Amino acid sequence: MRQILWFRRDLRIHDSGILAEAKDEVLPIFIFDSNILNALSADDKRVTFLFEAVRELRSQLRLLGLDLAIFYGDPIEIFSRFKEEGFDEVVASVDFDAYAKERDAKVENLLTFKRVYDCFLLHPEDVLKVDNTPYKVFTPFYKTAIVGFEDTVMLKSPAQNLKLIPWETEDITLEKMGFTAQKLPELLRQSVREKLVLFKSKVFSYDNERDYFYKEAGSDLGMYFRFGLISVKELFSIMIAWRKEGLEVETFIRQLFWREFYNYILYHFPESEIENFDGSDIPWSNDSVLFEKWCEGKTGVPIIDAAMIHLKNTGKMHNRLRMITASFLTKNLLIDWRWGEKHFAKYLLDYEASSNIGSWQWAAGTGADAAPYFRIFNPYLQSKKFDSEGLFIKSILPKIREVDAKLFHMENGLSQSIVDIKASRKLAIAVFKRAKDAA
Ligand SMILES: Cc1cc2nc3c(=O)[nH]c(=O)nc-3n(C[C@H](O)[C@H](O)[C@H](O)COP(=O)(O)OP(=O)(O)OC[C@H]3O[C@@H](n4cnc5c(N)ncnc54)[C@H](O)[C@@H]3O)c2cc1C
């Protein structure tokens, strides 16, 4: 047996499904996929992060007596060559967004394709209602999924006695792929293990503090899941160990299952990647000037502007700020969630197609288990509630550091908003109600 072990978004050797499935003679590879990379800008921080993670994976594989052949190009062309070289099969861990599915199907036309499922805790087929149809609401999905789940979690070890197939590749650099190396923020220079130590010291306050966006109460692990630097099953088993030590981890575990839920929804309802999940047809106003102002953080609403500027500068945005900015775009500005989804996809360091699409549809009120259409965040009340001193806003907009924070929480207090909050809320409710009733 001559196998290609194709690492994609599972850049680790601990609890690695493909290393566990490996057999006989193997060639571990990573492909910098030009179809994906060509759409990104030269200064995309995620590519620097990925590049370093791939090099780290190569070092780890070398410790196992293996190696990593690194390619840049179109996977289909690269696999055509592997076919000619007489490989028997490819082993890869899969996910379910449209591009990945299409690409894998093409590779499968060339070589036997063995799929492993370890980018997520669950395979979406494993949790169904009694009538064998998928859940569409989170809580019953979660209640079914979590029962007995911890007893099923087994971490995998790499197969033994593997023989590396030698392979010459040219030296790939960021520059050769058209990117410039970026200085990564501190949060991305920490190892997974360092992150876990930090998170353990504050997990006790996660439940109470995770909504306060000026506090750093989250784990900040999103990017590490995105590229599989830690397996989500390993993280889950660490949470169970922490629970045994008396730490409160239930809220965090529940959040991990939101990631599962959105992957599950995308798997069972792939059309929701581009269509409203609930089948409604919202007459968006799609004003491109207003959209540009939202993207650039020029709406005149301090909390929205600070969040959007922060996203553009750093690739970071706190969960609650994602909810507030998405509500503002889809409800107050009546702009299609797909526009916002695309913008987030361009900038979010932890961009994950299923979570981003699912959350945007949630915010727009069109998705699975979505916020009701009439639930529209008032951005001023949100900033008052979750950042009353304006600490986050002041940290992003230093020019207003001396301003009384009360003004941030008053409509037109600091600057003129591009939209009247009350009137736009009323209009959105009427528009959404009509569309929902007609669906
Ligand atoms: C409009 C919008 C877009 C979003 N886009 C993304 C995205 O592209 N990628 C992404 O990973 N998350 C997305 N989220 C969910 C959430 O905002 C991030 O997962 C979270 O902010 C990441 O920070 P953290 O790692 O500190 O999370 P923590 O609070 O520490 O949670 C741990 C992990 O659980 C998962 N998780 C937590 N909350 C959610 C949630 N509501 N939905 C799905 N998974 C969750 C994530 O994998 C996260 O890393 C989005 C939310 C909204 C409202």
The ligand as an ORCA input file, in Angstrom:
! r2SCAN-3c Opt
* xyz 0 1
  C     -21.853     37.039     12.652
  C     -20.962     36.005     13.299
  C     -19.943     35.406     12.557
  C     -19.123     34.409     13.143
  N     -18.134     33.847     12.370
  C     -17.353     32.860     12.900
  C     -16.329     32.261     12.132
  O     -16.083     32.593     10.962
  N     -15.570     31.304     12.727
  C     -15.794     30.893     14.026
  O     -15.057     30.017     14.521
  N     -16.775     31.438     14.761
  C     -17.559     32.406     14.259
  N     -18.530     32.989     15.044
  C     -18.776     32.459     16.399
  C     -17.979     33.134     17.547
  O     -18.072     34.529     17.437
  C     -16.496     32.732     17.561
  O     -16.386     31.333     17.502
  C     -15.826     33.223     18.848
  O     -15.928     34.615     18.951
  C     -14.352     32.813     18.810
  O     -13.683     33.288     19.963
  P     -13.080     32.257     21.020
  O     -12.246     31.261     20.306
  O     -12.478     33.054     22.120
  O     -14.424     31.542     21.505
  P     -14.763     30.829     22.869
  O     -15.886     31.602     23.493
  O     -13.576     30.565     23.680
  O     -15.403     29.452     22.350
  C     -14.590     28.314     22.049
  C     -14.872     27.816     20.664
  O     -16.238     27.417     20.552
  C     -16.735     27.717     19.256
  N     -17.801     28.723     19.362
  C     -18.011     29.582     20.392
  N     -19.123     30.311     20.157
  C     -19.600     29.918     18.970
  C     -20.723     30.295     18.176
  N     -21.611     31.212     18.589
  N     -20.904     29.685     16.992
  C     -20.042     28.730     16.556
  N     -18.961     28.327     17.263
  C     -18.755     28.908     18.454
  C     -15.560     28.311     18.480
  O     -14.925     27.274     17.772
  C     -14.670     28.859     19.577
  O     -13.334     28.979     19.201
  C     -19.352     33.997     14.492
  C     -20.375     34.623     15.229
  C     -21.168     35.614     14.648
  C     -22.276     36.242     15.461
*
